[in-house]
Amino acid sequence: MATSPAKWASLALLVAASVATAGPTLIALVAYRLRLVRTAAVFLVLAIVIAVPAVPFAVLAGRDLAPAPAATTPGPPGYCVEHSGGDTRCPGG
């Protein structure tokens, strides 16, 4: 099954946005656990600054990776439709 280059680009963008946001967040958590409060605050601010533009890109990339809904074909009308030529074949009359 071949995938298009656009799918690979969307996947790469999604991974890059996730890593760019998760990295500083993880460092902030570890720094806080080690009682390095200033370092934790700096990396938490950095994570927020990176997440603000990264989240919309990740949402768009996720939409590109999701399969498109199946196309639906319209069914017959729910009412009687008259055809030219005087021939009407409607259920019930």
C-alpha positions as YAML, in Angstrom:
chain: A
units: angstrom
residues:
- id: 1
  name: MET
  ca: [0.00, 0.00, 0.00]
- id: 2
  name: ALA
  ca: [1.63, 3.18, -1.19]
- id: 3
  name: THR
  ca: [1.17, 6.39, 0.71]
- id: 4
  name: SER
  ca: [1.44, 9.82, -0.78]
- id: 5
  name: PRO
  ca: [4.25, 12.23, 0.07]
- id: 6
  name: ALA
  ca: [1.64, 14.53, 1.61]
- id: 7
  name: LYS
  ca: [0.77, 11.82, 4.17]
- id: 8
  name: TRP
  ca: [4.46, 11.42, 5.07]
- id: 9
  name: ALA
  ca: [4.81, 15.20, 5.41]
- id: 10
  name: SER
  ca: [1.76, 15.35, 7.67]
- id: 11
  name: LEU
  ca: [3.10, 12.52, 9.80]
- id: 12
  name: ALA
  ca: [6.52, 14.20, 10.05]
- id: 13
  name: LEU
  ca: [4.86, 17.49, 11.04]
- id: 14
  name: LEU
  ca: [2.76, 15.73, 13.69]
- id: 15
  name: VAL
  ca: [5.81, 13.98, 15.16]
- id: 16
  name: ALA
  ca: [7.89, 17.17, 15.10]
- id: 17
  name: ALA
  ca: [5.16, 19.16, 16.85]
- id: 18
  name: SER
  ca: [4.76, 16.45, 19.48]
- id: 19
  name: VAL
  ca: [8.49, 16.15, 20.18]
- id: 20
  name: ALA
  ca: [9.01, 19.91, 20.21]
- id: 21
  name: THR
  ca: [6.29, 20.31, 22.82]
- id: 22
  name: ALA
  ca: [6.90, 17.17, 24.87]
- id: 23
  name: GLY
  ca: [10.68, 17.68, 25.20]
- id: 24
  name: PRO
  ca: [10.67, 20.92, 27.16]
- id: 25
  name: THR
  ca: [7.66, 19.72, 29.18]
- id: 26
  name: LEU
  ca: [9.52, 16.58, 30.25]
- id: 27
  name: ILE
  ca: [12.62, 18.60, 31.12]
- id: 28
  name: ALA
  ca: [10.48, 21.00, 33.18]
- id: 29
  name: LEU
  ca: [8.95, 18.09, 35.11]
- id: 30
  name: VAL
  ca: [12.33, 16.50, 35.82]
- id: 31
  name: ALA
  ca: [13.81, 19.85, 36.84]
- id: 32
  name: TYR
  ca: [10.91, 20.47, 39.20]
- id: 33
  name: ARG
  ca: [11.34, 17.02, 40.77]
- id: 34
  name: LEU
  ca: [15.04, 17.84, 41.27]
- id: 35
  name: ARG
  ca: [14.01, 21.12, 42.94]
- id: 36
  name: LEU
  ca: [15.46, 23.26, 40.17]
- id: 37
  name: VAL
  ca: [12.48, 25.59, 40.20]
- id: 38
  name: ARG
  ca: [13.92, 28.31, 37.95]
- id: 39
  name: THR
  ca: [14.99, 25.79, 35.33]
- id: 40
  name: ALA
  ca: [11.56, 24.17, 35.50]
- id: 41
  name: ALA
  ca: [9.88, 27.54, 35.04]
- id: 42
  name: VAL
  ca: [12.05, 28.44, 32.05]
- id: 43
  name: PHE
  ca: [11.36, 25.13, 30.31]
- id: 44
  name: LEU
  ca: [7.66, 25.31, 31.12]
- id: 45
  name: VAL
  ca: [7.47, 28.76, 29.53]
- id: 46
  name: LEU
  ca: [9.44, 27.42, 26.56]
- id: 47
  name: ALA
  ca: [7.02, 24.50, 26.21]
- id: 48
  name: ILE
  ca: [4.05, 26.88, 26.21]
- id: 49
  name: VAL
  ca: [5.69, 29.19, 23.67]
- id: 50
  name: ILE
  ca: [6.37, 26.22, 21.39]
- id: 51
  name: ALA
  ca: [2.92, 24.67, 21.93]
- id: 52
  name: VAL
  ca: [0.98, 27.77, 20.89]
- id: 53
  name: PRO
  ca: [1.92, 27.53, 17.19]
- id: 54
  name: ALA
  ca: [2.53, 23.75, 17.25]
- id: 55
  name: VAL
  ca: [-0.96, 22.71, 18.33]
- id: 56
  name: PRO
  ca: [-2.81, 24.15, 15.30]
- id: 57
  name: PHE
  ca: [-0.25, 22.57, 12.97]
- id: 58
  name: ALA
  ca: [-0.66, 19.22, 14.74]
- id: 59
  name: VAL
  ca: [-4.45, 19.43, 14.44]
- id: 60
  name: LEU
  ca: [-4.20, 20.11, 10.71]
- id: 61
  name: ALA
  ca: [-1.69, 17.31, 10.26]
- id: 62
  name: GLY
  ca: [-3.97, 14.94, 12.15]
- id: 63
  name: ARG
  ca: [-6.86, 15.85, 9.87]
- id: 64
  name: ASP
  ca: [-4.70, 15.08, 6.83]
- id: 65
  name: LEU
  ca: [-3.88, 11.65, 8.24]
- id: 66
  name: ALA
  ca: [-7.49, 10.73, 9.05]
- id: 67
  name: PRO
  ca: [-9.27, 8.82, 6.28]
- id: 68
  name: ALA
  ca: [-11.85, 10.74, 4.31]
- id: 69
  name: PRO
  ca: [-15.46, 9.76, 4.87]
- id: 70
  name: ALA
  ca: [-16.91, 7.41, 2.28]
- id: 71
  name: ALA
  ca: [-18.80, 9.05, -0.51]
- id: 72
  name: THR
  ca: [-22.51, 8.45, -0.31]
- id: 73
  name: THR
  ca: [-24.77, 8.12, -3.31]
- id: 74
  name: PRO
  ca: [-28.23, 9.57, -3.05]
- id: 75
  name: GLY
  ca: [-31.03, 7.05, -2.86]
- id: 76
  name: PRO
  ca: [-34.39, 7.21, -4.53]
- id: 77
  name: PRO
  ca: [-36.62, 10.10, -3.52]
- id: 78
  name: GLY
  ca: [-39.10, 9.49, -0.75]
- id: 79
  name: TYR
  ca: [-42.00, 10.78, -2.82]
- id: 80
  name: CYS
  ca: [-43.63, 10.06, -6.20]
- id: 81
  name: VAL
  ca: [-41.87, 11.58, -9.22]
- id: 82
  name: GLU
  ca: [-43.84, 11.92, -12.43]
- id: 83
  name: HIS
  ca: [-42.07, 11.07, -15.67]
- id: 84
  name: SER
  ca: [-42.85, 12.49, -19.09]
- id: 85
  name: GLY
  ca: [-45.15, 10.44, -21.30]
- id: 86
  name: GLY
  ca: [-48.04, 10.10, -18.85]
- id: 87
  name: ASP
  ca: [-46.63, 6.93, -17.24]
- id: 88
  name: THR
  ca: [-46.58, 7.27, -13.50]
- id: 89
  name: ARG
  ca: [-45.48, 4.27, -11.53]
- id: 90
  name: CYS
  ca: [-45.88, 5.29, -7.97]
- id: 91
  name: PRO
  ca: [-46.39, 2.90, -5.11]
- id: 92
  name: GLY
  ca: [-50.02, 3.01, -4.08]
- id: 93
  name: GLY
  ca: [-51.36, 4.83, -7.07]
...
